[in-house]
Amino acid sequence: MNDADGFIDTINAFFGGALTTLIGAFTGRLMWHSSEVKLGRRKFFGKELLWEVPIAIGMALIGDAAARYIGLTQPVSTGFVATLAYLGPRGAEALLCGWLGRRK
């Protein structure tokens, strides 16, 4: 590592790309969950937090595949995964439908 490495590059060096992608996805879901807590729709340590685990893993897989498809490299792909994880499955679906609709 050198002094120019960013935060994601540092995480990549310590943990590897797969774990960095998962960290990005879990961070995205935690940000969304926290906003729901702030709005009073959830308790922070409620059972809903457990449902975020499979969503984060699924969004990591989907986001990593999409990042590779469009040619993103690190650290941009980790940010892309975190963004998709924040949006969740419904948000990602809306984004994909909008993108596909413009392509026709």
C-alpha positions in Angstrom: 0.0 0.0 0.0 1.1 3.5 -0.6 0.0 6.9 0.7 -2.4 7.5 -2.2 -4.6 4.4 -1.4 -8.1 5.3 -0.4 -10.3 3.7 2.2 -11.7 1.0 -0.1 -8.2 0.2 -1.4 -7.1 -0.3 2.2 -10.0 -2.6 3.0 -9.3 -4.5 -0.2 -5.7 -5.0 0.8 -6.6 -6.4 4.2 -9.7 -8.5 3.4 -9.8 -9.0 -0.4 -12.4 -8.0 -3.0 -15.2 -10.3 -2.0 -15.3 -9.2 1.6 -15.0 -5.6 0.6 -18.0 -6.0 -1.6 -20.0 -7.6 1.3 -18.9 -4.8 3.6 -20.2 -2.3 1.0 -23.5 -4.1 0.7 -24.0 -4.4 4.5 -23.1 -0.7 4.9 -25.7 0.2 2.3 -28.4 -1.8 4.0 -27.4 -0.5 7.4 -27.7 3.1 6.1 -31.2 2.3 4.8 -32.2 0.5 8.0 -30.9 3.5 10.0 -33.1 5.9 8.0 -36.1 3.7 8.8 -35.2 3.8 12.5 -34.9 7.6 12.3 -38.4 7.8 10.8 -39.8 5.7 13.6 -40.8 2.8 11.3 -38.4 0.3 13.0 -36.5 -0.4 16.1 -32.7 -0.5 15.6 -32.2 -3.9 17.1 -35.6 -5.3 16.0 -36.2 -8.5 14.1 -36.3 -6.5 10.9 -32.5 -6.1 11.2 -32.1 -9.9 10.6 -34.0 -9.6 7.3 -31.3 -7.2 6.1 -28.7 -10.0 6.0 -30.0 -12.0 3.1 -30.9 -8.7 1.2 -27.3 -7.4 1.7 -25.8 -10.7 0.5 -28.1 -10.8 -2.5 -27.5 -7.2 -3.4 -23.7 -7.9 -3.1 -24.0 -10.7 -5.7 -26.3 -8.6 -8.0 -24.2 -5.5 -7.6 -20.9 -7.2 -8.2 -22.3 -8.9 -11.4 -23.7 -5.6 -12.6 -20.5 -3.8 -11.9 -18.5 -6.3 -13.9 -21.0 -6.2 -16.7 -20.7 -2.4 -17.1 -16.9 -2.5 -16.6 -16.5 -0.8 -13.2 -13.3 -1.4 -11.3 -12.3 -1.0 -7.7 -13.1 1.2 -5.8 -16.0 2.3 -8.0 -17.6 -1.1 -8.0 -17.7 -1.2 -4.2 -19.5 2.2 -4.2 -21.9 0.9 -6.8 -22.7 -2.2 -4.7 -23.3 -0.1 -1.6 -25.6 2.2 -3.6 -27.6 -0.8 -5.0 -27.7 -2.3 -1.5 -29.1 0.9 -0.1 -31.8 1.0 -2.8 -32.6 -2.7 -2.1 -34.3 -5.1 -4.5 -37.3 -2.8 -5.3 -35.1 0.3 -5.8 -32.7 -1.7 -8.0 -35.7 -3.0 -10.0 -37.0 0.5 -10.6 -33.5 1.7 -11.6 -33.1 -1.3 -14.0 -36.6 -0.8 -15.5 -35.8 2.9 -16.1 -32.5 2.1 -17.7 -34.0 -0.6 -19.9 -36.9 1.7 -20.9 -34.5 4.4 -22.1 -32.6 1.8 -24.2 -35.6 0.9 -26.3 
